[in-house]
Amino acid sequence: MSEEKPETPGRTNPWRRRSKVAPISPEQAARQGEISRLAFLVLGREQAIAFLNGEHEGLGGRPLDLATASEEGRASVEAELGRMKYRQAAKDENTGPG
């Protein structure tokens, strides 16, 4: 007489919840990482987080979402970061020691 074990479910941990969000592709992850690094370099940590996660009227959406979604979106966010850097440099030049 052998004792039969009940079948185990497909998941190994019944308490672990399955994510409702699909993972992003490697290309999207690369764009997300690139734009995040650039924003941190240009703006600093706190301003970069606020910029990337906030709605940006000029870009028509949330910069991190736009940059992640497509190469064109990444390019537009990169261009906006360049404009922000230029404006900051001009402001610093005008308010320098004098």
Backbone as a ProteinNet text record, in pm:
[ID]
protein_1_A
[PRIMARY]
MSEEKPETPGRTNPWRRRSKVAPISPEQAARQGEISRLAFLVLGREQAIAFLNGEHEGLGGRPLDLATASEEGRASVEAELGRMKYRQAAKDENTGPG
[TERTIARY]
82.6	0	86.6	78.8	155.5	59.9	109.3	28.2	53.5	-51.5	-36.6	-31.8	58.2	68.8	-23.8	-84.5	-168.7	-81.9	-139.8	-65.1	-37.3	80.7	116.7	67.4	28	-17.5	97.5	65.6	166.1	263.1	214.1	302.6	363.6	486.3	554.5	519.7	486.1	451.1	309.4	214	75.7	49.2	137.7	117.3	171.6	249	307.6	205.1	184.9	89.5	155.9	82	131.9	110.8	211	202.9	98	23.6	-77.9	-21.1	104.1	169.9	270.7	265.1	360.5	499.3	603.5	739.1	773.6	863.3	902.4	1009.4	1020.3	1117.5	1259.6	1360.1	1498.7	1528.2	1470.3	1491.2	1430.1	1310.6	1246.3	1326.3	1374.5	1454.7	1582.8	1644.1	1766.3	1736.9	1627.5	1591.4	1559.4	1489.2	1455	1581.4	1676.3	1801.3	1883.5	1891	1969	1912.7	1781.6	1723.4	1729.3	1717.9	1729	1868.8	1970.5	2109.2	2135	2088.1	2109.3	2040.5	1916.9	1843.3	1913.9	1965.1	2036.4	2162.4	2233.3	2355.1	2323.9	2218.7	2185.6	2117.8	2024.7	1940.5	1972.8	2042.7	2060	1944.6	1962.1	1868.9	1725	1701.2	1564	1491.5	1558.1	1495.2	1472.4	1563.7	1547.6	1425.6	1409.5	1294.1	1164.9	1161.8	1042	1013.6	1117.1	1100.4	1051.7	1117.8	1085.7	946.8	901.1	773.8	655.6	682.4	574	524.6	403.7	350.5	425.7	463.5	534	450.9	393.3	302.4	369.6	492.9	564.5	591.4	609.9	634.8	505.5	400.8	272.6	256.6	321	306.8	416	425.4	524.7	656.4	763.8	889.2	939.5	930.7	980.7	899.7	768.6	683.5	714.7	732.2	760.8	894.9	996	1129.6	1132.6	1057.2	1053.6	978.8	873.7	784.5	848.1	931.4	985.4	1116.7	1188.5	1313.3	1285.7	1175.8	1138	1106.9	1038.5	1008.1	1134.4	1228.2	1355.3	1429.3	1428	1497.3	1433.8	1302.1	1236.2	1264.5	1268.3	1300.7	1446.8	1534.9	1676.3	1694.2	1621	1629.3	1580.9	1473.5	1423.1	1523.9	1590.9	1695.7	1809.6	1843.3	1945.6	1903.4	1776.8	1726	1728.7	1692.5	1693	1834.9	1931.7	2072	2119.8	2082.7	2121.7	2060.8	1931.8	1865	1929.1	1966.5	2029.6	2166.8	2242.3	2374.6	2361.3	2262.8	2241.3	2201.3	2117.1	2073.7	2192	2276.2	2394.2	2490.6	2502.7	2592	2541.8	2411.2	2351.9	2349.4	2353.2	2348.6	2482.4	2587.4	2720.8	2771.4	2890	2947.6	2971.6	2941.9	2963.5	2952.7
-118.1	0	123.7	195.3	319	437.1	532.5	650.5	752.5	800.6	897.9	1038.4	1116.5	1256.7	1339.6	1442.4	1528.8	1607.4	1638.8	1716.6	1855.7	1904.5	2039.7	2138.3	2256.8	2356.8	2405.2	2476.7	2528.5	2625.5	2702.9	2796.1	2728.1	2761.4	2698.2	2764.9	2891	2962.5	3016.5	2958	3002	3141.9	3195.1	3328	3439.8	3404.1	3504.4	3546.8	3676.2	3727.4	3746.8	3718.3	3737.7	3884.3	3943.1	4082.7	4100.6	4209.9	4239.8	4323.1	4363.3	4445.3	4359.1	4366.4	4290.2	4353	4271.9	4327.9	4401.5	4499.1	4574.4	4497.3	4528.2	4460	4507.2	4432.7	4476.5	4613	4639.8	4769.7	4882.7	4858.9	4960	4982.1	4874.4	4885.4	4964.5	4943.3	5016.6	5165.8	5199.3	5341.7	5404.4	5330.9	5381.2	5408.3	5316.7	5334.8	5450.6	5463.4	5571.3	5708.2	5724.1	5855.8	5887.5	5785.6	5807.7	5854	5786.9	5827.7	5970.7	6003.6	6137.8	6242.2	6214.3	6309.2	6329.4	6221.6	6233.4	6317.4	6301.8	6379.5	6527.3	6555.4	6693.1	6767	6700	6768.1	6738.6	6632.5	6588.7	6496.6	6423.8	6317.3	6363.7	6457.2	6497.4	6559.3	6650.5	6713.7	6613.6	6518.5	6416.3	6329.6	6287.7	6205.7	6282.7	6408.5	6490.6	6510	6537.8	6558.7	6432.5	6321.3	6197.1	6143.8	6166.5	6109.7	6205.4	6332.2	6429.5	6447.2	6498.9	6530.7	6651.6	6646.4	6757.2	6802.9	6921.1	6972	6984.2	7030.4	7047.9	6915.8	6810.1	6678.4	6600.7	6643.2	6575.5	6449.4	6442.6	6325.3	6316.4	6201.6	6174.6	6135.8	6212	6186.5	6042.6	5978.9	5842.2	5747	5766	5681.6	5704.4	5831.4	5864.1	5805.5	5820.8	5771.1	5619.1	5554.3	5408.5	5352.6	5420.5	5368.8	5359.8	5458.1	5457.6	5534	5510.5	5582.7	5730.8	5761.7	5901.6	5971.8	5901.4	5956.2	5981.7	5885.8	5903.8	6025.4	6041.3	6155.3	6287.4	6292.5	6418.1	6451.7	6350.7	6375.2	6417	6353.7	6391.2	6536.1	6575.2	6713.1	6811.7	6776.2	6863.2	6874.5	6766.3	6772.8	6864.4	6860.4	6950.1	7095.8	7123.1	7260.5	7304.8	7214.4	7247.5	7278.7	7201.4	7224.1	7359	7388.8	7515	7633.1	7622.2	7730.3	7749.8	7639.7	7649.4	7715.3	7679.9	7740.3	7890.2	7929.1	8070.8	8146.5	8084.7	8147.1	8163.7	8059.8	8067.7	8176.6	8191.6	8293.1	8433.9	8453.2	8584.5	8619.4	8520.4	8547.6	8519.6	8512.5	8484	8594.6	8577.9	8679.8	8810.3	8917.3	9038.7	9157
0	0	0	-106.4	-111.8	-94.7	-23.1	3.4	-107.3	-170.6	-279	-221.8	-278.3	-237.8	-325.8	-268.9	-352.2	-450	-565.2	-664.9	-611.2	-645	-602.6	-707.9	-666.2	-763.1	-849	-957	-1049.5	-985	-891.1	-821.7	-700.6	-672.4	-559.6	-427.4	-427.8	-306.1	-320.1	-253.9	-270.8	-216.9	-135.5	-77.3	-165.4	-263.1	-352.2	-456.6	-466.7	-564.3	-698.8	-799.8	-935.9	-973.6	-1033.1	-1074.3	-1183.2	-1174.8	-1275.1	-1389.6	-1375.4	-1476.4	-1551.9	-1683.1	-1764.3	-1752	-1748	-1739.7	-1869.6	-1857.5	-1976.5	-2053.2	-2181.5	-2267	-2234.1	-2276.9	-2254	-2317	-2433.6	-2499.6	-2416.4	-2363.9	-2280.3	-2152.1	-2093.3	-1971.2	-1996.9	-2112.6	-2147.1	-2161.3	-2231.4	-2246.8	-2111	-2026.7	-1894.1	-1812.1	-1817.1	-1744.3	-1796.8	-1930.2	-1991.3	-1954.1	-1964.6	-1938.1	-1788.9	-1704.7	-1560.4	-1523.1	-1578.6	-1550.8	-1596.2	-1717	-1768.6	-1681.2	-1643.1	-1558.4	-1424.7	-1365.4	-1238	-1253.9	-1366.4	-1390.2	-1412.2	-1488	-1523.3	-1408.2	-1340.3	-1242.4	-1096.9	-1070.6	-932.6	-894.6	-786.4	-749.2	-732.2	-643.5	-610	-729.4	-799.5	-915.5	-1027.9	-1045.3	-1149.5	-1121.4	-996.7	-960.1	-985	-944.5	-964.9	-1113.9	-1192.3	-1335.9	-1405.2	-1381.7	-1451.7	-1417.5	-1295.9	-1251.9	-1258.5	-1285	-1293.1	-1436	-1448.3	-1581.4	-1636.4	-1763.1	-1827.1	-1944.9	-1933.2	-2036.3	-2172.5	-2176.2	-2301.9	-2374.6	-2298.7	-2358.4	-2383	-2316.9	-2335	-2253.3	-2138.8	-2053.6	-1949.7	-1890	-1787.1	-1855.3	-1836.1	-1907.3	-1899.4	-1783.9	-1772	-1859.8	-1865.1	-1951.3	-2098.5	-2136.1	-2276.1	-2320.1	-2235.9	-2269.7	-2275.2	-2190.9	-2188.2	-2308.3	-2351.1	-2455.1	-2593	-2630.4	-2766.8	-2774	-2882.7	-2906.2	-2928.4	-2996.5	-3019.4	-2886.8	-2798.5	-2666.8	-2586.9	-2592	-2522	-2575.2	-2707.8	-2769.2	-2727.3	-2718.3	-2678.9	-2532.8	-2446	-2305	-2291.5	-2367.6	-2366.6	-2411.7	-2514.9	-2563.9	-2457.7	-2387.3	-2280.6	-2167.7	-2134.1	-2031	-2076.2	-2204.2	-2257.8	-2246.2	-2277.9	-2263.9	-2118.2	-2028.8	-1885.3	-1838.2	-1884.6	-1847.6	-1901.2	-2025.6	-2086.5	-2009.7	-1976.8	-1902.1	-1765.7	-1699.1	-1567.5	-1578.7	-1684.6	-1703.2	-1730.6	-1809.7	-1839.9	-1712.4	-1632.1	-1505.7	-1412.3	-1402.4	-1315.9	-1363.5	-1496.2	-1552.3	-1519.2	-1525.3	-1497.8	-1350.8	-1262.6	-1119.3	-1051.1	-1130.1	-1076.8	-986.8	-932	-842.7	-917.3	-852.8	-927.8	-851.2
[MASK]
++++++++++++++++++++++++++++++++++++++++++++++++++++++++++++++++++++++++++++++++++++++++++++++++++

